[in-house]
């Protein structure tokens, strides 16, 4: 067998240290610990879902309010096509509220 050169061994140690550092940066140990404790994983995912839901609700509210504001501004300009469209929507809503077909 051929002897392994010391340069090759040194290069291997350097690569191994780089691998260890990259695994530490990726927090692999924390991920493994989460999978060992499924209750904690469930709890963290539950909290994340709640916060995503709140974010979605707040975002939809802001976008909806902005849309209604822009629609109201356009309606106040009395543009014929847009005004007729909004008037038709208003009539439909009023008829539904009054219970008439």
C-alpha positions as CSV (number, residue, x, y, z in Angstrom):
1,X,0.0,0.0,0.0
2,X,1.1,3.5,-0.7
3,X,1.7,5.8,2.2
4,X,-0.8,8.6,2.7
5,X,0.9,11.9,2.3
6,X,0.7,14.3,5.2
7,X,-0.6,17.0,2.8
8,X,-3.6,14.8,2.0
9,X,-4.3,14.2,5.7
10,X,-4.0,18.0,6.4
11,X,-6.4,18.8,3.6
12,X,-8.8,16.2,5.0
13,X,-8.7,17.8,8.4
14,X,-9.3,21.2,6.9
15,X,-12.3,19.9,5.0
16,X,-13.6,18.2,8.1
17,X,-13.4,21.4,10.1
18,X,-15.2,23.3,7.3
19,X,-17.9,20.7,7.4
20,X,-18.3,20.9,11.2
21,X,-18.5,24.7,11.0
22,X,-21.1,24.6,8.3
23,X,-23.2,22.1,10.3
24,X,-23.0,24.4,13.3
25,X,-24.1,27.4,11.3
26,X,-27.0,25.4,9.9
27,X,-28.1,24.5,13.5
28,X,-28.6,20.9,12.7
29,X,-28.5,20.0,16.4
30,X,-31.5,22.2,17.1
31,X,-33.5,20.6,14.2
32,X,-32.7,17.1,15.5
33,X,-33.7,18.2,19.0
34,X,-37.0,19.4,17.7
35,X,-37.7,16.0,16.1
36,X,-36.8,14.3,19.3
37,X,-39.5,16.4,21.1
38,X,-42.6,16.3,18.9
39,X,-44.7,18.2,21.5
40,X,-42.4,21.2,21.2
41,X,-42.4,20.9,17.4
42,X,-46.2,20.9,17.4
43,X,-46.3,23.9,19.8
44,X,-43.9,25.9,17.6
45,X,-45.8,25.1,14.4
46,X,-49.1,26.0,16.2
47,X,-47.8,29.4,17.2
48,X,-46.4,30.0,13.7
49,X,-49.8,29.2,12.2
50,X,-51.6,31.6,14.6
51,X,-49.2,34.4,13.7
52,X,-49.5,33.7,10.0
53,X,-53.3,33.8,10.3
54,X,-53.2,37.1,12.1
55,X,-50.8,38.5,9.4
56,X,-53.1,37.3,6.7
57,X,-56.1,38.9,8.4
58,X,-54.4,42.2,8.9
59,X,-52.9,42.2,5.4
60,X,-56.3,41.5,3.8
61,X,-57.9,44.2,5.9
62,X,-55.4,46.8,4.8
63,X,-55.5,45.8,1.1
64,X,-59.4,45.7,1.2
65,X,-59.6,49.1,2.8
66,X,-57.2,50.5,0.3
67,X,-59.2,49.0,-2.5
68,X,-62.5,50.5,-1.1
69,X,-60.8,53.9,-0.7
70,X,-59.6,53.9,-4.3
71,X,-63.0,52.7,-5.5
72,X,-64.7,55.5,-3.6
73,X,-62.3,58.0,-5.0
74,X,-63.1,56.8,-8.5
75,X,-66.8,56.8,-7.9
76,X,-66.6,60.5,-6.7
77,X,-65.1,61.4,-10.1
78,X,-68.4,60.6,-11.8
79,X,-66.9,58.6,-14.6
80,X,-69.9,57.3,-16.5
81,X,-68.9,53.6,-16.9
82,X,-67.5,53.2,-13.4
83,X,-70.5,55.2,-11.9
84,X,-73.0,52.9,-13.6
85,X,-71.1,49.8,-12.4
86,X,-71.1,51.0,-8.8
87,X,-74.8,52.0,-9.0
88,X,-75.6,48.5,-10.2
89,X,-73.7,46.9,-7.4
90,X,-75.5,49.2,-4.9
91,X,-78.9,48.3,-6.4
92,X,-78.1,44.6,-6.1
93,X,-77.0,44.9,-2.5
94,X,-80.1,47.0,-1.6
95,X,-82.4,44.4,-3.2
96,X,-80.7,41.6,-1.3
97,X,-81.0,43.4,2.0
98,X,-84.7,44.2,1.3
99,X,-85.4,40.6,0.3
100,X,-86.7,41.5,-3.1
101,X,-85.7,39.6,-6.3
